[in-house]
Amino acid sequence: MNGTAAYDTVARLWQDHMDTPFPAAQRGAVLPARAGGEGQGIDMVLLDTYTAGCVITWLREGGSLDELNRRILRDCTADLDHVLPLLETPEDHAYYRRLREVAGLIAQERPKP
C-alpha cells in the first residue's frame, strides 16, 4: 500500500475506533503475558493507550514515527496478536482486532527519513 492510501485507511479505521466505546469487560483486565513478554500480564487499558499514542503520533506526523514509538508499536502489535485469541466476547474481539489492524498497517509502512 502506498503512503497516501495507508494514511487514508489508517485515518478512517482510527475514526471508527474512536467512535467505538472501550469494552467495559476490559476495564481493569490483565491477560496473561506472552512468552518472552515483560511483566506479570498485559493490562488491556494500557495496551489500548500505548497503541493509541503511537497511532495518534503517526497521524499527526503525516505517517511517520520515531524509533522509540516504532518499538512501542511493535511490542503492542505482538501483545495484540497474543491477546486476540483470549478475548471472549465479540465486542471485545472486534475492538482489539480493529486496533491490531491499525497497528499492523502502520508497522508495514517504511520509516520516513
C-alpha positions in Angstrom: 0.0 0.0 0.0 1.4 3.4 -0.9 1.8 6.1 1.8 -1.2 8.1 0.9 -3.5 5.1 0.7 -2.2 3.7 4.0 -2.6 7.1 5.7 -6.2 7.4 4.5 -7.0 3.9 5.5 -5.5 4.3 9.0 -7.3 7.6 9.4 -10.6 6.1 8.5 -10.1 3.0 10.7 -8.9 5.2 13.6 -12.0 7.3 13.4 -14.2 4.2 13.5 -12.1 3.0 16.5 -12.5 6.3 18.3 -16.3 6.2 17.7 -16.5 2.8 19.5 -16.7 2.7 23.3 -14.0 0.9 25.2 -15.2 -2.6 26.1 -16.5 -2.5 29.7 -15.2 -6.0 30.4 -11.7 -5.0 29.6 -11.5 -2.1 32.2 -9.0 -3.3 34.7 -8.5 -6.6 32.9 -5.0 -8.1 32.8 -4.5 -11.0 30.5 -1.5 -13.5 30.6 1.7 -12.1 29.2 3.1 -13.6 26.0 6.1 -15.8 26.2 9.2 -13.6 26.4 7.0 -10.6 27.3 7.7 -8.3 30.2 5.8 -8.0 33.5 3.0 -10.0 35.1 0.5 -9.7 32.3 -1.0 -7.5 29.6 -3.1 -4.6 31.0 -5.8 -4.2 28.4 -6.3 -0.5 29.1 -2.6 0.2 28.8 -2.4 -1.8 25.6 -5.1 0.3 24.1 -3.5 3.5 25.4 0.0 2.8 24.2 -1.2 1.7 20.8 -3.4 4.8 20.6 -0.5 7.0 21.4 1.5 5.6 18.5 -1.4 5.8 16.1 -2.1 9.4 17.0 1.5 10.4 16.7 1.8 8.6 13.3 -1.3 10.5 12.0 -0.1 13.8 13.5 3.4 13.4 12.0 2.0 12.7 8.5 2.7 9.0 8.5 6.0 8.9 10.5 7.1 7.5 13.8 10.5 7.8 15.6 12.4 4.7 16.5 11.1 4.7 20.1 7.4 4.8 19.0 8.1 2.1 16.3 9.5 -0.2 19.0 6.4 0.5 21.3 4.1 -0.2 18.3 5.9 -3.5 17.6 5.5 -4.6 21.2 1.8 -3.6 21.2 1.3 -5.5 17.9 2.8 -8.6 19.4 0.7 -8.2 22.6 -2.4 -7.7 20.4 -1.6 -10.9 18.5 -1.3 -12.7 21.8 -4.5 -11.5 23.4 -6.9 -11.6 20.5 -7.5 -15.4 20.8 -8.0 -15.0 24.6 -10.9 -12.5 24.2 -14.3 -14.0 24.9 -16.9 -11.6 23.6 -17.5 -10.5 20.0 -17.4 -6.8 21.1 -14.0 -7.2 22.9 -12.6 -9.1 19.9 -13.9 -6.5 17.3 -12.5 -3.6 19.3 -9.0 -5.1 19.7 -9.0 -6.6 16.2 -9.5 -3.2 14.7 -6.8 -1.8 17.0 -4.5 -4.6 15.7 -5.4 -3.8 12.1 -4.5 -0.1 12.5 -1.2 -1.0 14.3 -0.3 -3.5 11.6 -0.9 -1.0 8.8 1.4 1.5 10.4 4.0 -1.2 11.2 4.1 -2.2 7.5 5.0 1.4 6.4 8.6 2.1 5.9 10.0 4.7 8.2 10.4 8.2 6.7 13.9 9.7 6.8 
